[in-house]
Amino acid sequence: QVELVESGGGLVQAGGSLRLSCASASGRFLSSYHVGWFRQAPGKERTFVARSGWSGNTVYVDSVKGRFTILRDNAKNTVYLQMDSLKPEDTAVYYCAAGVRAGGLVADDYRYWGQGTQVTVSS
């Protein structure tokens, strides 16, 4: 069992930055899993944002390329989502997830989920 805990959300003005953290609270090493970030805006489905494979390769949805960076710190057993140049349309609850299935671009590829952290970007 992998227990994930997100933190770092908050309210920021457009153009600002936030760094979300996803830590393993269960002692399981995140280096053994693909880790993805998803987001869900009010009234919308949960959608893929970014993924870090256990080999270190990364994938991003087009709308965040060049603005968001997913980073691993294996020493801290934590995966970060650095979000720069934030836009109001980035407002959502952000979730991290861990899994071992190939792909990692859809929610079904992940078995373990955090509780989510709210990100609100004001215009």
N, C-alpha and C positions, 0 to 999 in steps of 0.2 A: 504494500500500500504506500502511495506517495501522497503526502499532504502538502499542498502548495498554499503559500500565503503571499498575496500581493500587497504592495504599499506604494505610496508616492503620488497618488492622485490628488486632485485639488482644483481650484479655480485659478485660471490664468487668462490674461488678455491675449487677443490675437497677436501672433508674432512672437509670443513667449515660448518658454521651454519647460518641460517637466521630464523627470526620469522616474519611470516605474520600475519597481523591483519585484521579482518573483523568487521566493526562497523556499527551499524544501524544509519543512518543519518536522518531517518524519525520520530524518537521518538517512534517507535514500539519496544516492548521489545523482544529481541532475545530469552529470556528464554521461550517464548511461542511457539518457532519453533524448529524443527530439523534444524541443520546447517551442511552443508557439504562443503568439499573442492574438487574441480575437477581441472584437468590440461589438457592443450592442447598443444602438441608439433607441430612444423611446419609440415603441410601436414598430420597430424594425427587427429583422432577423439578426442573429449573431453572425458576424462576418470575419474572415481571415484578415490579419494585419501583417504579421511577419512570423518567420520561423527560423530557428537555429537548429540545424541537424547536429547529431552527436559528433560528427566529423568536423564541425565548424562552419559548414556551408550555410549560407543565409538566403532567404527568399522574402520578397516584400510584395505587397499589393501595389499596383501602379500608383494609386493615389497618395502613397506615403514615401515613395522612392525619393531619395535625396533629402528627406526631412527627418525620417525616423531611422534609428540604428538599433539593432538587437545585438546585445553583447553578453558573453558568458564570463563569469569569474568563478572558475571551478574551485579555487581555494576557499571562496566564501559560499560555494554551493548555491549560487544565485545567478539568475539571468535578468538582465536589465532591458528596458525599452527606453532609449533616449529619444525624446520627441522634441524637435525644434521647429521653428516657424509654424507654430500651431495655428489652426484655422477653426472657426466656429463649427464647421462640419466635422471636426474631429471629436466633438462632444459625444461622449458615450460612456458606458461602463466597460472597462477593459478587464479581460480575463486572461490569465496565463494557463497553459495546459501542457501536460507531458504525456508522451506516448512512445511506442516503439514501432508503429506501423510506418511503412514507406509512404512517401507523398507528403503528408502533413499540411495540406492546404485546405482541408475541410475538418469540421468539428469531429466527425466520426473517426478520424484518424488518431484521436487522443482519448486516453482512458481516464486521466486524472485532471481535475480542474480546481482552480482556486475560487475564492468567493467573490472576486471582482473588486475593482476600485474605480470610483467615479472620477472622470475627467470632464471639466466644464471649461470651454473656451468662449470668452465673451468678445463681442465685436466692438 
